[in-house]
């Protein structure tokens, strides 16, 4: 595992206004990699900015959420994976499948099949597919297990997971135990902390909130650490504090 990354959605307003300056500021904090969103929409800014500031993008958020009964196939996926290949992105992550699709086994299986289909398209570009959770995949229980784990059981081996530690905890899950159960399927972790409010209020720098981050990190030592804030009044300051936390815990 390399050094920590940062989800660019955290600084979305700054990135939209001046992507080059935003990437410069993140590199100055110490990041060697970032996690973009909107890969196709931002490909030109990323192509220039990553190279200019010595950044890589091993992961990115970039798919459109699949419906419960439709596979993710078509020209849009080809554009996403072509852009990812150009930018050196290894894993393109689906950032959200709505809560309504996690309430029964049939819809969960359909969602897994959609990502499996997307992964077959991605393979043609040398790219992999992943999924990022919110709280509802953990809050929903299917025969006593979290919906996320039911979903993971139906994913092809090449499809990976990015576990958001904050949302998993907010969903009522013991995040370190979840990571142990999911094992090598987890390739990245969103390092996020705060009050566990599901409206994303009260988020704080890593190590200052209610998420058991030290245990989370220990449970998945090889996973990429990706700092993220959904909302924070001093987001660059919060990101810098989270970077320092990760350095301090030796991860």
BAVORO-891127 format. One record per residue (C-alpha): residue in three letters; x, y, z; chain. Coordinates in nm, 3 decimals, always signed. Last residue first. Example, Ala and Ser with C-alpha at 12.3 -4.5 7.8 and 13.67 -1.06 7.14 Angstrom:
<fidrens>
+------+---------+---------+---------+-------+
| resn |      c1 |      c2 |      c3 | chain |
+------+---------+---------+---------+-------+
|  SER |  +1.367 |  -0.106 |  +0.714 |     A |
|  ALA |  +1.230 |  -0.450 |  +0.780 |     A |
+------+---------+---------+---------+-------+
</fidrens>
This chain:
<fidrens>
+------+---------+---------+---------+-------+
| resn |      c1 |      c2 |      c3 | chain |
+------+---------+---------+---------+-------+
|  UNK |  -0.046 |  +0.407 |  +0.820 |     A |
|  UNK |  +0.201 |  +0.483 |  +1.096 |     A |
|  UNK |  -0.058 |  +0.614 |  +1.339 |     A |
|  UNK |  +0.101 |  +0.959 |  +1.323 |     A |
|  UNK |  +0.116 |  +0.973 |  +0.945 |     A |
|  UNK |  -0.254 |  +0.892 |  +0.928 |     A |
|  UNK |  -0.329 |  +1.163 |  +1.182 |     A |
|  UNK |  -0.118 |  +1.416 |  +0.988 |     A |
|  UNK |  -0.317 |  +1.346 |  +0.672 |     A |
|  UNK |  -0.639 |  +1.388 |  +0.870 |     A |
|  UNK |  -0.517 |  +1.723 |  +1.001 |     A |
|  UNK |  -0.430 |  +1.835 |  +0.647 |     A |
|  UNK |  -0.774 |  +1.725 |  +0.522 |     A |
|  UNK |  -0.942 |  +1.919 |  +0.801 |     A |
|  UNK |  -0.744 |  +2.231 |  +0.714 |     A |
|  UNK |  -0.833 |  +2.192 |  +0.347 |     A |
|  UNK |  -1.198 |  +2.142 |  +0.444 |     A |
|  UNK |  -1.239 |  +2.434 |  +0.676 |     A |
|  UNK |  -1.621 |  +2.435 |  +0.708 |     A |
|  UNK |  -1.652 |  +2.060 |  +0.658 |     A |
|  UNK |  -1.893 |  +1.854 |  +0.448 |     A |
|  UNK |  -1.877 |  +1.512 |  +0.284 |     A |
|  UNK |  -1.520 |  +1.485 |  +0.406 |     A |
|  UNK |  -1.284 |  +1.222 |  +0.272 |     A |
|  UNK |  -0.935 |  +1.082 |  +0.331 |     A |
|  UNK |  -0.858 |  +0.771 |  +0.124 |     A |
|  UNK |  -0.641 |  +0.504 |  +0.287 |     A |
|  UNK |  -0.553 |  +0.226 |  +0.041 |     A |
|  UNK |  -0.609 |  -0.117 |  +0.193 |     A |
|  UNK |  -0.312 |  -0.330 |  +0.300 |     A |
|  UNK |  -0.357 |  -0.295 |  +0.677 |     A |
|  UNK |  -0.729 |  -0.370 |  +0.676 |     A |
|  UNK |  -0.824 |  -0.444 |  +1.039 |     A |
|  UNK |  -0.548 |  -0.219 |  +1.177 |     A |
|  UNK |  -0.695 |  +0.077 |  +0.991 |     A |
|  UNK |  -1.040 |  +0.018 |  +1.135 |     A |
|  UNK |  -0.898 |  -0.034 |  +1.486 |     A |
|  UNK |  -0.725 |  +0.304 |  +1.471 |     A |
|  UNK |  -1.033 |  +0.456 |  +1.311 |     A |
|  UNK |  -1.285 |  +0.367 |  +1.579 |     A |
|  UNK |  -1.535 |  +0.624 |  +1.439 |     A |
|  UNK |  -1.672 |  +0.857 |  +1.707 |     A |
|  UNK |  -1.479 |  +1.173 |  +1.624 |     A |
|  UNK |  -1.135 |  +1.333 |  +1.653 |     A |
|  UNK |  -0.916 |  +1.060 |  +1.501 |     A |
|  UNK |  -0.963 |  +1.174 |  +1.144 |     A |
|  UNK |  -1.062 |  +1.538 |  +1.110 |     A |
|  UNK |  -1.425 |  +1.622 |  +1.193 |     A |
|  UNK |  -1.769 |  +1.563 |  +1.041 |     A |
|  UNK |  -2.053 |  +1.717 |  +1.240 |     A |
|  UNK |  -2.312 |  +1.717 |  +0.964 |     A |
|  UNK |  -2.311 |  +1.441 |  +0.702 |     A |
|  UNK |  -2.693 |  +1.403 |  +0.710 |     A |
|  UNK |  -2.641 |  +1.051 |  +0.850 |     A |
|  UNK |  -2.499 |  +1.187 |  +1.174 |     A |
|  UNK |  -2.213 |  +0.964 |  +1.288 |     A |
|  UNK |  -2.064 |  +1.250 |  +1.496 |     A |
|  UNK |  -1.737 |  +1.266 |  +1.309 |     A |
|  UNK |  -1.471 |  +1.073 |  +1.124 |     A |
|  UNK |  -1.374 |  +0.980 |  +0.770 |     A |
|  UNK |  -1.100 |  +0.757 |  +0.631 |     A |
|  UNK |  -1.264 |  +0.606 |  +0.325 |     A |
|  UNK |  -1.106 |  +0.263 |  +0.299 |     A |
|  UNK |  -0.963 |  +0.097 |  -0.012 |     A |
|  UNK |  -0.897 |  -0.253 |  -0.151 |     A |
|  UNK |  -1.150 |  -0.448 |  +0.054 |     A |
|  UNK |  -1.212 |  -0.791 |  -0.106 |     A |
|  UNK |  -0.900 |  -0.905 |  +0.081 |     A |
|  UNK |  -1.096 |  -0.958 |  +0.401 |     A |
|  UNK |  -1.471 |  -0.894 |  +0.407 |     A |
|  UNK |  -1.504 |  -1.053 |  +0.751 |     A |
|  UNK |  -1.209 |  -0.864 |  +0.899 |     A |
|  UNK |  -1.341 |  -0.541 |  +0.752 |     A |
|  UNK |  -1.682 |  -0.598 |  +0.910 |     A |
|  UNK |  -1.521 |  -0.663 |  +1.248 |     A |
|  UNK |  -1.331 |  -0.332 |  +1.220 |     A |
|  UNK |  -1.653 |  -0.150 |  +1.119 |     A |
|  UNK |  -1.876 |  -0.277 |  +1.399 |     A |
|  UNK |  -2.195 |  -0.193 |  +1.211 |     A |
|  UNK |  -2.478 |  +0.038 |  +1.317 |     A |
|  UNK |  -2.521 |  +0.216 |  +0.985 |     A |
|  UNK |  -2.329 |  +0.515 |  +1.122 |     A |
|  UNK |  -2.032 |  +0.283 |  +1.170 |     A |
|  UNK |  -2.044 |  +0.172 |  +0.807 |     A |
|  UNK |  -2.094 |  +0.533 |  +0.699 |     A |
|  UNK |  -1.786 |  +0.651 |  +0.885 |     A |
|  UNK |  -1.564 |  +0.360 |  +0.781 |     A |
|  UNK |  -1.643 |  +0.397 |  +0.411 |     A |
|  UNK |  -1.545 |  +0.057 |  +0.275 |     A |
|  UNK |  -1.411 |  +0.054 |  -0.082 |     A |
|  UNK |  -1.493 |  -0.287 |  -0.220 |     A |
|  UNK |  -1.356 |  -0.496 |  -0.506 |     A |
|  UNK |  -1.487 |  -0.668 |  -0.819 |     A |
|  UNK |  -1.234 |  -0.915 |  -0.963 |     A |
|  UNK |  -1.370 |  -1.207 |  -0.761 |     A |
|  UNK |  -1.721 |  -1.176 |  -0.909 |     A |
|  UNK |  -1.969 |  -1.024 |  -0.670 |     A |
|  UNK |  -2.248 |  -1.234 |  -0.522 |     A |
|  UNK |  -2.098 |  -1.279 |  -0.175 |     A |
|  UNK |  -2.024 |  -0.907 |  -0.162 |     A |
|  UNK |  -2.395 |  -0.827 |  -0.198 |     A |
|  UNK |  -2.491 |  -1.047 |  +0.097 |     A |
|  UNK |  -2.211 |  -0.874 |  +0.287 |     A |
|  UNK |  -2.343 |  -0.529 |  +0.200 |     A |
|  UNK |  -2.698 |  -0.633 |  +0.295 |     A |
|  UNK |  -2.575 |  -0.693 |  +0.646 |     A |
|  UNK |  -2.645 |  -1.038 |  +0.783 |     A |
|  UNK |  -2.928 |  -1.163 |  +1.004 |     A |
|  UNK |  -3.136 |  -1.317 |  +0.727 |     A |
|  UNK |  -3.098 |  -0.997 |  +0.522 |     A |
|  UNK |  -3.025 |  -0.690 |  +0.734 |     A |
|  UNK |  -3.043 |  -0.330 |  +0.612 |     A |
|  UNK |  -2.847 |  -0.095 |  +0.840 |     A |
|  UNK |  -2.521 |  -0.198 |  +0.678 |     A |
|  UNK |  -2.619 |  -0.120 |  +0.317 |     A |
|  UNK |  -2.805 |  +0.187 |  +0.448 |     A |
|  UNK |  -2.500 |  +0.357 |  +0.592 |     A |
|  UNK |  -2.318 |  +0.437 |  +0.266 |     A |
|  UNK |  -2.098 |  +0.196 |  +0.077 |     A |
|  UNK |  -1.843 |  +0.229 |  -0.204 |     A |
|  UNK |  -1.830 |  -0.037 |  -0.481 |     A |
|  UNK |  -1.545 |  -0.142 |  -0.708 |     A |
|  UNK |  -1.466 |  -0.206 |  -1.075 |     A |
|  UNK |  -1.132 |  -0.300 |  -1.230 |     A |
|  UNK |  -0.943 |  -0.151 |  -1.525 |     A |
|  UNK |  -0.729 |  -0.307 |  -1.800 |     A |
|  UNK |  -0.952 |  -0.153 |  -2.065 |     A |
|  UNK |  -1.119 |  -0.477 |  -2.173 |     A |
|  UNK |  -1.148 |  -0.566 |  -1.806 |     A |
|  UNK |  -1.376 |  -0.266 |  -1.757 |     A |
|  UNK |  -1.645 |  -0.416 |  -1.979 |     A |
|  UNK |  -1.640 |  -0.738 |  -1.777 |     A |
|  UNK |  -1.643 |  -0.535 |  -1.456 |     A |
|  UNK |  -1.959 |  -0.356 |  -1.569 |     A |
|  UNK |  -2.136 |  -0.692 |  -1.599 |     A |
|  UNK |  -2.022 |  -0.789 |  -1.248 |     A |
|  UNK |  -2.144 |  -0.451 |  -1.126 |     A |
|  UNK |  -2.488 |  -0.515 |  -1.272 |     A |
|  UNK |  -2.493 |  -0.869 |  -1.133 |     A |
|  UNK |  -2.425 |  -0.733 |  -0.786 |     A |
|  UNK |  -2.715 |  -0.488 |  -0.820 |     A |
|  UNK |  -2.947 |  -0.767 |  -0.935 |     A |
|  UNK |  -2.842 |  -0.983 |  -0.639 |     A |
|  UNK |  -2.923 |  -0.698 |  -0.400 |     A |
|  UNK |  -3.260 |  -0.642 |  -0.567 |     A |
|  UNK |  -3.353 |  -1.009 |  -0.533 |     A |
|  UNK |  -3.228 |  -1.035 |  -0.175 |     A |
|  UNK |  -3.447 |  -0.761 |  -0.036 |     A |
|  UNK |  -3.406 |  -0.413 |  +0.117 |     A |
|  UNK |  -3.086 |  -0.292 |  -0.047 |     A |
|  UNK |  -3.233 |  -0.137 |  -0.364 |     A |
|  UNK |  -3.438 |  +0.123 |  -0.178 |     A |
|  UNK |  -3.119 |  +0.263 |  -0.024 |     A |
|  UNK |  -2.987 |  +0.394 |  -0.355 |     A |
|  UNK |  -2.672 |  +0.244 |  -0.514 |     A |
|  UNK |  -2.384 |  +0.481 |  -0.448 |     A |
|  UNK |  -2.020 |  +0.556 |  -0.531 |     A |
|  UNK |  -1.961 |  +0.295 |  -0.805 |     A |
|  UNK |  -1.582 |  +0.273 |  -0.805 |     A |
|  UNK |  -1.339 |  +0.274 |  -1.096 |     A |
|  UNK |  -1.022 |  +0.086 |  -0.997 |     A |
|  UNK |  -0.678 |  +0.113 |  -1.163 |     A |
|  UNK |  -0.677 |  +0.477 |  -1.270 |     A |
|  UNK |  -0.375 |  +0.552 |  -1.490 |     A |
|  UNK |  -0.534 |  +0.866 |  -1.637 |     A |
|  UNK |  -0.571 |  +0.723 |  -1.989 |     A |
|  UNK |  -0.707 |  +0.396 |  -1.853 |     A |
|  UNK |  -0.966 |  +0.582 |  -1.648 |     A |
|  UNK |  -1.072 |  +0.788 |  -1.949 |     A |
|  UNK |  -1.123 |  +0.470 |  -2.154 |     A |
|  UNK |  -1.309 |  +0.313 |  -1.861 |     A |
|  UNK |  -1.554 |  +0.601 |  -1.832 |     A |
|  UNK |  -1.608 |  +0.633 |  -2.208 |     A |
|  UNK |  -1.671 |  +0.260 |  -2.242 |     A |
|  UNK |  -1.917 |  +0.279 |  -1.956 |     A |
|  UNK |  -2.112 |  +0.552 |  -2.132 |     A |
|  UNK |  -2.113 |  +0.352 |  -2.457 |     A |
|  UNK |  -2.308 |  +0.062 |  -2.313 |     A |
|  UNK |  -2.342 |  -0.170 |  -2.017 |     A |
|  UNK |  -2.436 |  -0.130 |  -1.654 |     A |
|  UNK |  -2.685 |  -0.415 |  -1.615 |     A |
|  UNK |  -3.050 |  -0.341 |  -1.549 |     A |
|  UNK |  -3.286 |  -0.487 |  -1.288 |     A |
|  UNK |  -3.207 |  -0.303 |  -0.967 |     A |
|  UNK |  -3.101 |  +0.014 |  -1.143 |     A |
|  UNK |  -2.730 |  +0.072 |  -1.170 |     A |
|  UNK |  -2.574 |  +0.382 |  -1.012 |     A |
|  UNK |  -2.371 |  +0.571 |  -1.270 |     A |
|  UNK |  -2.001 |  +0.495 |  -1.260 |     A |
|  UNK |  -1.707 |  +0.725 |  -1.186 |     A |
|  UNK |  -1.558 |  +0.734 |  -0.842 |     A |
|  UNK |  -1.183 |  +0.700 |  -0.879 |     A |
|  UNK |  -0.894 |  +0.482 |  -0.761 |     A |
|  UNK |  -0.520 |  +0.469 |  -0.827 |     A |
|  UNK |  -0.508 |  +0.840 |  -0.913 |     A |
|  UNK |  -0.146 |  +0.956 |  -0.925 |     A |
|  UNK |  -0.002 |  +1.294 |  -0.837 |     A |
|  UNK |  +0.326 |  +1.459 |  -0.936 |     A |
|  UNK |  +0.179 |  +1.809 |  -0.942 |     A |
|  UNK |  +0.187 |  +1.891 |  -1.312 |     A |
|  UNK |  +0.110 |  +1.534 |  -1.420 |     A |
|  UNK |  -0.201 |  +1.508 |  -1.205 |     A |
|  UNK |  -0.314 |  +1.855 |  -1.306 |     A |
|  UNK |  -0.294 |  +1.821 |  -1.684 |     A |
|  UNK |  -0.471 |  +1.488 |  -1.727 |     A |
|  UNK |  -0.702 |  +1.568 |  -1.436 |     A |
|  UNK |  -0.824 |  +1.894 |  -1.589 |     A |
|  UNK |  -0.879 |  +1.721 |  -1.924 |     A |
|  UNK |  -1.051 |  +1.416 |  -1.774 |     A |
|  UNK |  -1.292 |  +1.611 |  -1.554 |     A |
|  UNK |  -1.626 |  +1.522 |  -1.715 |     A |
|  UNK |  -1.515 |  +1.169 |  -1.800 |     A |
|  UNK |  -1.377 |  +1.096 |  -1.453 |     A |
|  UNK |  -1.664 |  +1.251 |  -1.259 |     A |
|  UNK |  -1.497 |  +1.186 |  -0.923 |     A |
|  UNK |  -1.124 |  +1.178 |  -0.857 |     A |
|  UNK |  -0.939 |  +0.990 |  -0.581 |     A |
|  UNK |  -0.605 |  +1.158 |  -0.519 |     A |
|  UNK |  -0.245 |  +1.045 |  -0.492 |     A |
|  UNK |  +0.090 |  +1.159 |  -0.359 |     A |
|  UNK |  -0.058 |  +1.362 |  -0.077 |     A |
|  UNK |  +0.178 |  +1.574 |  +0.126 |     A |
|  UNK |  -0.014 |  +1.889 |  +0.215 |     A |
|  UNK |  +0.156 |  +2.055 |  -0.084 |     A |
|  UNK |  +0.012 |  +1.787 |  -0.313 |     A |
|  UNK |  -0.336 |  +1.879 |  -0.190 |     A |
|  UNK |  -0.272 |  +2.249 |  -0.251 |     A |
|  UNK |  -0.141 |  +2.187 |  -0.603 |     A |
|  UNK |  -0.444 |  +1.969 |  -0.685 |     A |
|  UNK |  -0.673 |  +2.254 |  -0.583 |     A |
|  UNK |  -0.468 |  +2.510 |  -0.776 |     A |
|  UNK |  -0.496 |  +2.300 |  -1.092 |     A |
|  UNK |  -0.867 |  +2.232 |  -1.049 |     A |
|  UNK |  -0.965 |  +2.596 |  -1.010 |     A |
|  UNK |  -1.337 |  +2.672 |  -0.959 |     A |
|  UNK |  -1.470 |  +2.317 |  -0.990 |     A |
|  UNK |  -1.186 |  +2.188 |  -0.772 |     A |
|  UNK |  -1.252 |  +2.450 |  -0.505 |     A |
|  UNK |  -1.621 |  +2.360 |  -0.491 |     A |
|  UNK |  -1.552 |  +1.986 |  -0.500 |     A |
|  UNK |  -1.296 |  +1.985 |  -0.220 |     A |
|  UNK |  -1.422 |  +1.673 |  -0.041 |     A |
|  UNK |  -1.538 |  +1.536 |  -0.376 |     A |
|  UNK |  -1.167 |  +1.513 |  -0.457 |     A |
|  UNK |  -1.134 |  +1.203 |  -0.242 |     A |
|  UNK |  -0.791 |  +1.206 |  -0.078 |     A |
|  UNK |  -0.509 |  +0.950 |  -0.100 |     A |
|  UNK |  -0.278 |  +0.809 |  +0.166 |     A |
|  UNK |  +0.069 |  +0.670 |  +0.102 |     A |
|  UNK |  +0.125 |  +0.346 |  -0.086 |     A |
|  UNK |  +0.000 |  +0.000 |  +0.000 |     A |
+------+---------+---------+---------+-------+
</fidrens>
